[in-house]
Amino acid sequence: MVFSSLTFLQCFLPPCLLAYFLVPQKWRNGTLFLFSLLFYAWGEPVYVVLMLFSTALDYTCGQMVERHREQRGAKIALLVSVCVNLGLLGVFKYSDFLIDTVNSLFGTELPQPNLPLPIGISFYTFQTMSYTIDVYRGEAKAQKNIINFGAYVTLFPQLIAGPIVRYQTVADELEHRDCTADLFADGAKRFACGIGKKVLLANNIGLLWEAASAQAAPTVLTAWLGVIAYGFQIYFDFSGYSDMAIGLGRMLGFRFLENFNYPFLADSITDFWRRWHISMGTWFRDYVYIPLGGNKGGLAKQLSNIAIVWLLTGFWHGASWNFVLWGVYFGILLVLEKLFLLRWLKRLPAVLRHIYALVLVTISWTLFAFTEISKGAAWCKAMLSGMLFDSSSLYLLLTYGPMLAICALVATPLGKRFYEKIGTRLGQRALTVVDCGGLACVLVMAAAYLVSGSYNPFLYFRF
């Protein structure tokens, strides 16, 4: 069940919100826990057991860390939590990949388990693991109520594809949160923006990528149009989901942190990764980069830590070598920027720095989009050499040019600024009416697009 589906909008969300606001406040976490389990079980009922196991495990480990603080028992509990969580992630996500690699290298015929990938395991595994680590560090108190903790682990707004919500950011809201009409209206507006990004922009610009990638020998223009479209598709797909998750969280009284900050306005790769998938970046920074030593211990140590983080970041995105190369690609660029490129870039005009970042990010999507590395390399070659254009590429440009322009505009703060100016003139009461009408309008349009067959699942579901 995904947020842009009619099943979620018509069958799940209304009874969930109704039950949530009708029960007494002390029962809301329990209600949220049950509906979140139902949400997850809709597509994968068997793996609910796995989620409940993770919940029970990390709840117990957190209690053990709290009880045996600064003793050997706390370290053992932390080690159990980290090893079991990483073990589950490794078995379900990477076992086939590792066995296939061993078979290719040594000519063996080890059987692959072919386990279905539990949806969202990359996200909720990181969340539960970070909880135990934060309790061990003293940055969060252990949650004594297992229902409250279960509500945090299974929280359906961000369960499937993030953002990665760390326990310490919602610990107080799990105990007490104010569900005001203004916050609900703000959440509804944010949800509407997210579903618009997903259904109206991501799904439709994705049609350009489908048309371009279906060509056996694309021209330079077709190759660039296709990969630019893929970049927009994955951005509006993922940022749209994050907007919907943040909006649903506000409707329920939670304030999740932002996950995107106009990444296509970046003027370096370093700046891009401060703006893109912020929750993942901060997670790897706080739980991998800094524990490894961060920027302490000299430049060589810092560069080594960056390389390790980006190797793991690429591997986290998927069990395939193209994701590993994608992580290595950005790791190399970030190391070069740390060494000298950032100093050189500061001497350039802002527009050139911006072009530099956009071109390198666009090239990176060729590694991300194709699980077969040879196909990604061929596409990258097509972007740089061969016939410049033909009638087919010109047709794609004329057909999808307006949509590309709309995507480029929406990827900047211009639309938001325009909306805020209108909102200021209309006044707060009128803005509330506009929000409600805008929500209804977007939902109706989304339903029409879904019925017409333009619905696609979220790209990040595979991760």
C-alpha positions in Angstrom: 0.0 0.0 0.0 1.5 3.3 -1.1 0.4 6.8 -0.3 -0.6 7.7 -3.8 -2.9 4.7 -4.2 -6.7 4.8 -4.0 -6.5 2.0 -1.4 -4.6 4.2 1.0 -6.5 7.4 0.3 -10.0 5.9 0.4 -9.7 2.8 2.5 -6.9 3.2 5.0 -6.3 6.9 5.8 -9.9 8.0 6.7 -10.6 5.2 9.3 -7.1 5.6 10.7 -7.5 9.3 11.3 -11.0 8.8 12.6 -9.9 6.2 15.1 -6.8 8.2 16.1 -8.7 11.3 17.0 -11.7 9.6 18.6 -9.8 7.6 21.1 -8.4 9.2 24.3 -4.9 10.7 24.0 -3.3 8.0 26.1 -4.5 5.3 23.6 -3.3 7.1 20.5 0.1 5.4 20.3 -1.6 2.1 20.6 -4.0 3.0 17.8 -1.1 4.2 15.7 0.8 1.0 16.4 -2.1 -1.2 15.3 -2.8 0.8 12.1 0.9 0.9 11.2 1.1 -2.9 11.5 -2.0 -3.2 9.3 -0.4 -0.8 6.8 2.7 -2.9 6.6 0.8 -6.2 6.6 -1.3 -5.1 3.6 1.5 -6.0 1.2 3.8 -8.3 3.3 1.8 -10.0 6.2 4.6 -12.6 6.9 7.2 -9.9 7.5 5.2 -8.3 10.2 6.7 -11.0 12.4 10.2 -9.7 11.5 9.2 -6.1 12.4 7.8 -7.2 15.7 11.0 -9.2 16.4 13.1 -6.1 15.7 10.8 -4.0 17.9 11.1 -6.5 20.8 14.8 -6.9 20.3 15.7 -3.3 20.4 13.3 -2.5 23.1 15.0 -5.1 25.3 18.5 -4.0 24.3 17.6 -0.4 25.2 16.3 -1.5 28.6 19.5 -3.6 29.2 21.7 -0.6 28.2 19.8 1.7 30.6 20.0 -0.9 33.4 23.7 -1.7 33.1 25.0 1.7 32.0 28.8 2.0 32.1 29.0 -1.7 32.7 29.9 -4.6 30.5 26.2 -5.6 30.1 25.5 -2.3 28.3 28.2 -3.0 25.7 26.9 -6.5 25.2 23.3 -5.3 24.7 24.6 -2.7 22.2 26.6 -5.3 20.3 23.6 -7.6 20.1 21.4 -4.9 18.8 23.9 -3.8 16.1 24.9 -7.3 15.0 21.3 -8.7 14.8 20.0 -5.6 12.9 22.9 -5.7 10.5 22.5 -9.5 10.2 18.8 -9.2 9.3 19.6 -6.6 6.7 22.4 -8.7 5.3 20.4 -11.9 5.1 17.3 -10.4 3.5 19.0 -7.7 1.3 22.5 -9.0 0.4 22.5 -12.8 0.7 21.7 -13.4 -3.0 24.2 -10.7 -4.1 27.0 -12.1 -2.0 26.4 -15.7 -3.0 26.2 -14.7 -6.7 29.5 -12.9 -6.3 31.2 -15.9 -4.7 29.8 -18.2 -7.5 31.1 -15.9 -10.1 34.6 -15.6 -8.6 35.2 -19.2 -7.7 33.0 -21.1 -10.1 30.9 -22.6 -7.4 27.1 -23.3 -7.6 26.0 -22.3 -4.1 22.2 -22.0 -4.0 20.6 -18.6 -3.5 17.8 -18.3 -0.9 15.9 -15.8 -3.2 14.2 -14.2 -0.1 11.8 -11.4 -0.9 13.1 -8.0 0.2 11.0 -6.7 3.1 9.7 -3.3 2.1 11.5 -0.5 4.0 13.9 -2.8 5.9 16.8 -0.4 5.0 15.0 2.4 6.8 13.5 0.9 9.9 16.6 -1.2 10.6 18.7 2.0 10.7 16.0 3.6 13.0 15.9 0.8 15.5 19.7 0.4 15.6 20.2 4.2 16.1 17.8 4.0 19.1 20.0 1.6 21.0 23.2 3.5 20.0 21.7 6.8 21.3 20.6 5.2 24.6 24.1 3.8 25.0 25.7 7.3 24.3 23.3 8.9 26.7 21.7 11.0 24.0 18.3 9.5 24.6 16.5 7.8 27.5 15.3 4.2 27.1 11.6 4.0 26.3 9.9 2.1 29.1 6.5 1.6 27.3 6.8 -1.0 24.6 3.7 0.2 22.9 5.2 3.7 22.5 8.4 2.2 21.2 6.4 0.0 18.8 4.6 3.0 17.5 8.0 4.6 16.8 9.4 1.6 15.0 6.3 1.0 12.8 5.2 4.6 12.3 3.6 4.2 8.9 4.1 7.7 7.5 7.9 7.2 7.2 8.0 3.4 7.4 8.4 2.5 3.7 10.9 5.0 2.3 11.9 7.4 5.1 12.9 10.0 6.0 15.0 8.1 8.6 13.5 9.4 11.9 15.9 9.1 14.8 14.3 8.3 18.1 15.7 11.3 19.9 13.9 13.7 17.5 10.5 12.3 18.4 11.0 11.0 21.9 9.1 13.9 23.5 6.3 13.7 21.0 5.8 10.0 21.7 5.0 10.9 25.3 2.9 14.0 24.5 2.0 15.8 21.4 -0.4 18.6 20.5 -2.6 17.8 17.5 -3.9 21.2 16.6 -6.1 22.2 13.7 -3.4 24.5 12.3 -0.8 21.7 12.4 -3.3 19.3 10.8 -4.0 21.8 8.0 -0.3 22.4 7.5 0.2 18.6 7.3 -2.6 18.3 4.8 -1.1 21.0 2.6 2.3 19.3 2.7 0.7 15.9 1.9 -1.0 17.4 -1.1 2.2 18.9 -2.4 3.9 15.5 -2.0 1.2 13.6 -3.9 1.3 16.2 -6.6 5.0 15.8 -7.0 4.7 12.0 -7.2 1.6 11.6 -9.4 1.7 14.7 -11.5 5.5 15.2 -11.9 7.5 12.1 -11.2 5.2 9.6 -12.9 4.8 11.8 -16.0 8.5 12.8 -16.5 9.3 9.2 -16.0 7.5 8.5 -19.3 10.3 10.4 -21.0 12.9 8.2 -19.3 11.0 5.1 -20.4 10.8 6.3 -24.0 14.5 7.3 -24.1 15.9 4.2 -22.4 13.9 1.9 -24.8 16.1 3.1 -27.7 18.9 0.8 -28.6 21.2 3.5 -30.0 20.2 6.9 -28.5 21.6 10.1 -29.8 23.5 12.5 -27.6 20.3 14.6 -27.2 18.1 11.6 -26.4 20.7 10.3 -23.9 20.8 13.6 -22.0 17.0 14.1 -22.1 16.5 10.6 -20.7 19.0 10.9 -17.8 17.8 14.4 -16.9 14.3 13.0 -16.9 15.4 10.1 -14.6 17.0 12.6 -12.2 13.8 14.6 -12.0 11.8 11.4 -11.7 13.7 10.1 -8.8 13.8 13.5 -7.1 10.1 14.2 -7.3 9.4 10.6 -6.5 11.5 10.5 -3.3 11.0 14.1 -2.2 7.3 13.7 -2.9 7.2 10.7 -0.6 9.1 12.6 2.0 6.6 15.5 1.8 3.8 13.1 2.2 5.5 11.4 5.2 6.2 14.8 6.8 2.6 15.9 6.1 1.1 12.8 7.6 3.3 13.1 10.6 2.1 16.7 11.2 -1.5 15.5 10.8 -0.8 13.1 13.6 1.1 15.6 15.8 4.7 14.7 14.8 7.3 17.1 13.4 9.7 15.2 11.3 12.9 16.8 10.1 13.3 17.9 6.4 14.8 15.4 4.0 15.4 17.6 0.9 16.5 21.2 0.5 16.4 22.1 -3.2 19.4 19.9 -4.1 19.5 21.0 -7.7 20.5 24.4 -6.6 23.8 23.0 -5.2 27.1 24.6 -6.4 29.3 21.6 -5.5 28.9 17.9 -4.8 29.6 18.6 -1.1 26.7 21.1 -1.2 24.5 18.6 -3.1 24.8 16.0 -0.4 23.9 18.5 2.3 20.7 19.0 0.5 19.7 15.5 -0.9 18.4 12.8 1.4 19.4 14.7 4.5 18.3 12.1 7.0 20.5 9.4 5.4 23.5 11.7 5.2 23.2 12.7 8.9 22.8 9.1 9.9 26.0 8.0 8.2 27.8 11.1 9.6 26.7 10.5 13.2 26.9 6.7 13.3 29.8 5.9 10.8 31.9 8.9 9.9 32.3 10.4 13.4 32.8 7.1 15.2 35.6 6.3 12.6 37.3 9.5 13.7 35.6 12.1 11.4 38.0 14.9 10.4 40.4 14.1 13.4 43.7 12.4 12.9 44.9 14.2 9.9 43.9 14.6 6.3 44.7 11.1 5.2 42.5 9.7 8.0 39.6 12.0 7.0 39.8 11.1 3.4 39.8 7.4 4.3 36.7 7.9 6.5 34.9 9.6 3.6 35.8 6.7 1.3 34.4 4.2 3.7 31.2 6.1 4.3 30.5 6.4 0.6 31.3 2.8 -0.1 28.7 1.9 2.5 26.3 4.5 1.3 26.4 3.0 -2.2 26.0 -0.5 -0.9 23.1 0.6 1.3 21.1 1.7 -1.7 21.0 -1.7 -3.3 22.5 -5.2 -3.6 24.2 -4.6 -6.9 27.6 -3.5 -8.1 26.3 -0.4 -9.9 25.2 1.0 -6.5 28.6 0.4 -5.1 30.2 2.2 -8.1 27.7 5.0 -7.6 28.9 5.4 -4.0 32.5 5.2 -5.1 31.9 7.8 -7.8 30.6 10.3 -5.2 33.2 9.3 -2.7 36.0 10.2 -5.2 34.4 13.5 -6.1 34.0 14.4 -2.4 37.6 13.5 -1.7 38.8 15.6 -4.7 36.7 18.6 -3.5 38.1 18.2 0.0 41.7 18.2 -1.4 41.5 21.1 -3.9 38.4 21.3 -6.0 36.4 23.4 -3.5 39.1 26.0 -3.5 39.1 26.1 -7.2 35.4 26.3 -7.4 35.2 29.3 -5.1 37.1 31.3 -7.8 34.5 30.6 -10.4 31.2 32.5 -11.0 28.2 31.0 -9.3 26.6 29.9 -12.6 29.7 27.8 -13.5 29.8 26.2 -10.1 26.1 25.3 -10.5 26.6 23.8 -13.9 29.6 21.8 -12.6 27.4 20.2 -9.9 24.4 19.6 -12.1 26.5 17.9 -14.8 28.3 15.5 -12.4 25.1 14.7 -10.6 23.3 14.0 -13.9 26.1 11.7 -15.0 25.8 9.8 -11.7 22.3 8.7 -12.6 23.7 6.5 -15.4 25.3 4.4 -12.6 22.1 4.5 -10.5 19.6 3.6 -13.2 21.2 0.6 -14.8 21.9 -2.5 -12.6 24.0 -3.8 -15.5 27.2 -1.7 -15.5 27.8 -2.3 -19.2 24.5 -0.6 -20.0 25.2 2.3 -17.8 28.6 2.7 -19.4 27.0 2.6 -22.9 24.5 5.2 -21.9 27.2 7.5 -20.5 29.2 7.0 -23.8 26.0 8.0 -25.7 25.8 11.2 -23.7 29.4 12.2 -24.8 29.7 10.9 -28.3 27.8 9.8 -31.4 25.0 11.4 -33.5 23.9 14.7 -31.9 20.2 14.3 -32.6 17.6 12.8 -35.0 13.9 13.1 -35.6 13.1 10.9 -32.6 15.1 13.0 -30.2 13.6 16.2 -31.5 10.1 14.6 -31.0 11.0 13.8 -27.4 12.3 17.3 -26.8 9.1 19.0 -28.3 6.8 16.6 -26.5 8.4 16.6 -23.1 10.1 20.0 -23.1 7.2 21.8 -21.3 7.2 19.1 -18.6 11.0 19.4 -18.2 10.6 23.2 -17.8 7.8 22.7 -15.2 10.0 20.2 -13.3 13.0 22.6 -13.3 10.8 25.4 -12.0 9.2 23.3 -9.2 12.7 22.1 -8.2 13.5 25.7 -7.1 12.0 27.9 -4.3 10.3 30.2 -6.8 6.9 28.3 -6.6 7.0 28.3 -2.8 7.8 32.0 -2.7 4.9 32.8 -5.0 2.5 30.7 -2.9 3.7 32.4 0.3 3.1 35.9 -1.2 -0.4 34.9 -2.2 -1.0 33.5 1.2 0.2 36.7 2.9 -2.3 38.8 0.8 -5.2 36.5 1.3 -4.7 36.2 5.1 -4.6 33.2 7.4 -8.3 32.3 7.2 -8.4 32.5 3.4 -5.2 30.5 3.2 -6.8 27.7 5.2 -9.6 27.6 2.7 -7.1 27.6 -0.2 -5.3 24.7 1.5 -8.4 22.6 1.8 -9.5 23.3 -1.7 -6.0 22.6 -3.0 -5.9 19.3 -1.1 -9.2 18.2 -2.6 -8.1 19.4 -6.1 -4.8 17.5 -6.0 -6.5 14.3 -4.6 -9.1 14.4 -7.4 -6.4 14.9 -10.0 -4.3 12.1 -8.4 -7.3 9.8 -8.5 -7.9 10.6 -12.2 -4.2 9.8 -13.0 -4.3 6.6 -11.0 -7.4 5.4 -12.8 -6.0 6.3 -16.2 -3.0 4.1 -15.6 -0.2 6.6 -14.9 0.4 5.2 -11.4 3.8 3.8 -10.7 5.3 2.5 -7.4 7.9 4.5 -5.6 11.4 3.9 -6.9 13.0 3.8 -3.5 10.8 0.8 -2.5 13.5 -1.5 -4.0 16.0 -0.2 -1.5 
